[in-house]
Amino acid sequence: MFRYKDNIPEPSTIILTATELGITSPQDAREWQYKNGSEWITIPESHSLTIELSPDSEIWREKRTLTLRYLACGVYYDIITITKLYDGEDAYSIQIYSSNGSDFINGDIATMLRAKVFKGAEDITETLADNAFNWFRVSDNPEGDAVWSQQHEGAGKSVVISDEDVYRRATFECEVHINDNNNTE
């Protein structure tokens, strides 16, 4: 996250480093991409395991949230979202925590993903109704992802992930709908 204090971003840059587990891709088979709507756009000359991101890069396209992914050999990837937060604003953010780490090898997958929602620095997760939390899976199986994601709409603040939920590689995301009707109080 870039935090703006007196309109000055901290940190001035963020360096992201991809870790390849079980593969070693050649440099020309690597690329970093950013999401623009529903489309992934390749960042030119981004064939390294690392990328340096500045808050004034043109790939932000004047937005406050930027979703990036690392793609190796056109198949393996990981996704990260970075936000700009300005002091004095009550921006919403979501963090996902795994009870058993984030990397699993040899089909031994057992973890609980838990979403926490913040308004500014305040944790407001418990004030939101369970049906406000929609979980999504992104993998090499788009049809299966659609079914999995539909089954996890309004699934609550946490989901359990097991071997059945992941074939080779999958990324899980959570979208939270916040309005006055979601509050549990």
C-alpha positions as CSV (number, residue, x, y, z in Angstrom):
1,M,0.0,0.0,0.0
2,F,1.1,3.5,-0.7
3,R,0.0,5.8,2.1
4,Y,-0.1,9.5,1.3
5,K,0.8,11.8,4.1
6,D,0.6,15.5,3.2
7,N,0.2,14.3,-0.4
8,I,3.6,12.6,-0.3
9,P,3.5,8.8,-0.9
10,E,5.2,6.4,1.6
11,P,7.0,4.4,0.5
12,S,8.2,6.1,-2.7
13,T,8.4,2.7,-4.5
14,I,7.4,-0.9,-3.8
15,I,9.5,-3.8,-5.1
16,L,7.5,-7.0,-5.8
17,T,9.4,-10.3,-6.1
18,A,7.9,-13.5,-7.5
19,T,8.9,-16.8,-6.1
20,E,8.6,-19.8,-8.4
21,L,7.9,-23.0,-6.6
22,G,8.5,-26.3,-8.5
23,I,9.5,-24.5,-11.7
24,T,12.3,-22.3,-13.0
25,S,11.0,-20.3,-15.9
26,P,13.3,-18.8,-18.6
27,Q,13.4,-15.0,-18.5
28,D,11.5,-14.6,-21.8
29,A,8.6,-16.7,-20.4
30,R,8.0,-14.3,-17.5
31,E,5.7,-11.2,-17.5
32,W,4.0,-8.9,-15.1
33,Q,0.5,-7.7,-16.0
34,Y,-2.0,-5.2,-14.6
35,K,-5.8,-5.5,-14.7
36,N,-7.7,-2.9,-16.6
37,G,-11.4,-3.7,-16.2
38,S,-11.7,-7.3,-17.1
39,E,-8.6,-7.3,-19.3
40,W,-5.0,-8.2,-18.3
41,I,-2.4,-5.9,-19.9
42,T,1.3,-6.9,-20.1
43,I,3.7,-4.4,-18.7
44,P,6.4,-3.8,-21.3
45,E,9.9,-5.1,-20.5
46,S,8.7,-6.9,-17.4
47,H,10.6,-10.2,-17.8
48,S,12.2,-10.3,-14.4
49,L,11.3,-12.0,-11.1
50,T,11.0,-8.5,-9.6
51,I,9.2,-5.4,-10.6
52,E,9.5,-1.9,-9.1
53,L,6.2,0.0,-8.8
54,S,5.9,3.7,-8.2
55,P,2.7,5.5,-7.2
56,D,2.9,7.8,-10.3
57,S,3.4,5.0,-12.8
58,E,1.0,5.3,-15.9
59,I,-0.3,1.8,-15.2
60,W,-2.4,3.2,-12.3
61,R,-4.5,5.0,-14.9
62,E,-5.5,7.6,-12.3
63,K,-7.1,4.8,-10.1
64,R,-6.4,4.2,-6.4
65,T,-6.3,0.4,-6.6
66,L,-4.1,-1.6,-8.9
67,T,-4.2,-5.3,-9.4
68,L,-1.1,-7.0,-10.7
69,R,-0.2,-10.6,-11.6
70,Y,3.0,-12.4,-12.3
71,L,2.7,-14.9,-15.1
72,A,5.4,-17.6,-15.8
73,C,5.3,-19.8,-18.9
74,G,1.8,-18.5,-19.7
75,V,0.4,-20.8,-16.9
76,Y,1.6,-20.1,-13.4
77,Y,0.7,-16.9,-11.7
78,D,0.0,-15.0,-8.5
79,I,-2.1,-11.9,-8.0
80,I,-1.6,-8.9,-5.7
81,T,-3.6,-5.8,-5.2
82,I,-2.0,-2.5,-4.1
83,T,-3.9,0.6,-3.0
84,K,-3.3,4.2,-2.4
85,L,-4.6,5.5,0.9
86,Y,-4.7,9.2,1.7
87,D,-4.5,10.4,5.3
88,G,-7.8,11.8,6.5
89,E,-9.9,9.5,4.3
90,D,-11.8,6.5,5.5
91,A,-10.9,4.1,2.7
92,Y,-12.1,0.5,2.8
93,S,-9.6,-2.3,2.5
94,I,-9.8,-6.1,2.7
95,Q,-7.1,-8.4,3.9
96,I,-7.2,-12.1,3.6
97,Y,-5.5,-14.3,6.2
98,S,-4.7,-18.0,5.8
99,S,-4.6,-20.2,8.9
100,N,-2.0,-22.5,7.4
101,G,0.2,-20.4,5.1
102,S,-0.3,-19.6,1.4
103,D,1.8,-22.2,-0.4
104,F,0.9,-25.9,-0.5
105,I,2.8,-28.8,-2.1
106,N,1.9,-32.3,-3.1
107,G,-1.9,-31.9,-2.7
108,D,-1.7,-31.4,1.1
109,I,-4.1,-28.5,1.3
110,A,-5.9,-27.6,4.4
111,T,-6.4,-24.0,5.4
112,M,-9.1,-21.5,6.4
113,L,-9.1,-18.2,4.6
114,R,-10.5,-15.3,6.7
115,A,-11.3,-11.9,5.4
116,K,-10.9,-8.8,7.5
117,V,-12.5,-5.5,6.4
118,F,-11.0,-2.1,7.5
119,K,-12.4,1.4,7.2
120,G,-9.3,3.4,7.5
121,A,-7.4,1.7,10.3
122,E,-10.6,0.4,12.1
123,D,-11.5,-3.3,11.8
124,I,-15.2,-3.3,10.9
125,T,-15.5,-7.0,9.9
126,E,-17.8,-8.0,12.7
127,T,-20.3,-5.2,11.8
128,L,-20.9,-6.8,8.4
129,A,-23.4,-9.5,7.7
130,D,-22.1,-12.9,6.4
131,N,-24.0,-12.5,3.1
132,A,-21.8,-9.4,2.3
133,F,-18.8,-11.7,1.6
134,N,-18.4,-13.2,-1.8
135,W,-15.5,-15.5,-2.5
136,F,-14.0,-16.2,-5.9
137,R,-11.5,-18.8,-7.2
138,V,-9.2,-18.1,-10.2
139,S,-7.5,-21.2,-11.7
140,D,-6.8,-22.9,-15.0
141,N,-10.4,-24.2,-15.0
142,P,-12.7,-21.2,-15.7
143,E,-15.9,-23.3,-15.8
144,G,-15.0,-24.9,-12.4
145,D,-14.1,-21.4,-11.0
146,A,-17.6,-20.1,-12.0
147,V,-19.3,-23.0,-10.1
148,W,-17.0,-22.7,-7.1
149,S,-17.5,-18.9,-6.9
150,Q,-21.3,-19.2,-7.2
151,Q,-21.3,-21.7,-4.4
152,H,-19.4,-19.3,-2.2
153,E,-21.5,-16.1,-2.8
154,G,-22.5,-14.8,0.6
155,A,-20.5,-17.5,2.3
156,G,-19.4,-15.5,5.2
157,K,-16.2,-14.0,6.6
158,S,-14.2,-17.3,6.1
159,V,-14.0,-20.3,3.8
160,V,-12.2,-23.6,4.3
161,I,-9.9,-24.6,1.4
162,S,-9.0,-28.3,0.8
163,D,-7.5,-30.5,-1.9
164,E,-10.8,-30.6,-3.7
165,D,-10.7,-26.8,-4.2
166,V,-7.3,-26.7,-5.9
167,Y,-6.1,-28.5,-9.0
168,R,-2.4,-27.5,-9.6
169,R,-2.8,-23.8,-8.7
170,A,-5.6,-21.5,-7.6
171,T,-5.9,-18.0,-6.2
172,F,-8.8,-17.0,-4.0
173,E,-10.3,-13.5,-3.7
174,C,-13.0,-12.0,-1.5
175,E,-15.3,-9.2,-2.5
176,V,-17.3,-7.4,0.2
177,H,-20.5,-5.4,-0.4
178,I,-20.8,-2.7,2.1
179,N,-23.9,-0.6,2.6
180,D,-26.3,0.3,5.5
181,N,-28.2,-3.0,5.0
182,N,-25.1,-5.1,5.7
183,N,-24.6,-4.1,9.3
184,T,-25.3,-6.8,11.9
185,E,-25.8,-4.3,14.7
